[in-house]
Amino acid sequence: MDEMAALQVHVVEPEEWHHSAQDGMRLKWQQFTSRCDAFCSDPRWLVALSAGLGHKPYGLVITQAEQVVGVLPLVYMQTLLFGRFLVSLPYVNTAGVVSDDSQVTSKLIAAAVNLADTLDVRHLELRHETKVEHPLLPDALTDKVHMRRSLPSTCDELWTSLKPKVRNQIRKGEKQSFTIHWGREERLEEFYAVFSENMRDLGTPVFSRQLFKQILKQFPVEAEFCTVCHERRPIAGALLMHAPGVTQVPSASSLRSFNSTNVNMLMYWHLLCRAIERGQTQFDFGRSTINSNTMRFKKQWGAEPELALWQYYVRRGSATAMRQDNHKYQCLIQAWKRLPLWLSRTMGPWIIRGIP
């Protein structure tokens, strides 16, 4: 039997994710992604996204001699408002195919394309960082980057590495009567109060509380919140994910009315120090559109851009049709900014779950 014949393709269907028979496969998957430093493709993300957003999780796994040699996590998104999509993965920083073998990669992509055809989706979206050469993935978007910086061994070294302007802004934040808090479930409401208001002000529908509850549940060691309060009122907050060696910030916000106080600068200083205290070697600020204000904010902390390359198998429409920066959504964004906060919190989770 040749090497390719020994490769086995497994498709973990949505209804199988809670069956004990799949526990062994998920454990091998998790161990494989850990060895590959592919935290965002950990199978626990599929469970969290399924329970938190209502998406159907699919797991494509390649084994050889009963050992996992490649994985591709996918979620099937289906809404009346926007249609059907297959994505790897929404919300997280990066995902897509995890494999260092071209034959394994080809099998995973072929299986994903077949699933996309079977589910009759508009497109398959794979959020890669390096291009996968494959004839079934002719379309790609490269307008976003991951902003990351290496971390020194101490906060004193970090302080010295920052530009004088950044240090002055941190000092200004320290002079305010702000308090810094760390926690998990006990900080969720503080974080969500800030996050949901800031998303409304940006014109973006907000994720549900349930998503963050599920992230905490699936990642009891890796996930925590940081909140900053002024006279007990939460004014800034962030979700930290401490992956092996890397701390990520998938969600962070501060209230616009406190921009002049530099509370956001103060919070990020504490986020970076938190990562250093945990012995991390890299800080991932998350994705940004090239040359955007968020990219410039992250760059001032010493973060450097790394390519985010999203590849597509398009069956209907175009790869850019559902992007929030599409000009046809600008009127909707401006209207969303004017919604009462209670209404944006009610409608937002229902809308955002359908946007890939």
Secondary structure as GFF3:
##gff-version 3
##sequence-region A 1 356
A	DSSP	three_ten_helix	4	6	.	.	.	ID=ss1
A	DSSP	beta_strand	7	12	.	.	.	ID=ss2
A	DSSP	three_ten_helix	14	16	.	.	.	ID=ss3
A	DSSP	three_ten_helix	20	22	.	.	.	ID=ss4
A	DSSP	alpha_helix	23	35	.	.	.	ID=ss5
A	DSSP	three_ten_helix	39	41	.	.	.	ID=ss6
A	DSSP	alpha_helix	43	53	.	.	.	ID=ss7
A	DSSP	beta_strand	56	64	.	.	.	ID=ss8
A	DSSP	beta_strand	67	79	.	.	.	ID=ss9
A	DSSP	beta_strand	83	88	.	.	.	ID=ss10
A	DSSP	alpha_helix	102	119	.	.	.	ID=ss11
A	DSSP	beta_strand	123	128	.	.	.	ID=ss12
A	DSSP	beta_strand	139	150	.	.	.	ID=ss13
A	DSSP	alpha_helix	155	161	.	.	.	ID=ss14
A	DSSP	alpha_helix	164	174	.	.	.	ID=ss15
A	DSSP	beta_strand	178	183	.	.	.	ID=ss16
A	DSSP	three_ten_helix	185	187	.	.	.	ID=ss17
A	DSSP	alpha_helix	188	202	.	.	.	ID=ss18
A	DSSP	alpha_helix	209	218	.	.	.	ID=ss19
A	DSSP	beta_strand	223	230	.	.	.	ID=ss20
A	DSSP	beta_strand	233	243	.	.	.	ID=ss21
A	DSSP	beta_strand	246	254	.	.	.	ID=ss22
A	DSSP	three_ten_helix	256	261	.	.	.	ID=ss23
A	DSSP	alpha_helix	263	277	.	.	.	ID=ss24
A	DSSP	beta_strand	282	289	.	.	.	ID=ss25
A	DSSP	alpha_helix	293	299	.	.	.	ID=ss26
A	DSSP	beta_strand	304	314	.	.	.	ID=ss27
A	DSSP	three_ten_helix	327	329	.	.	.	ID=ss28
A	DSSP	alpha_helix	330	337	.	.	.	ID=ss29
A	DSSP	alpha_helix	341	352	.	.	.	ID=ss30
###
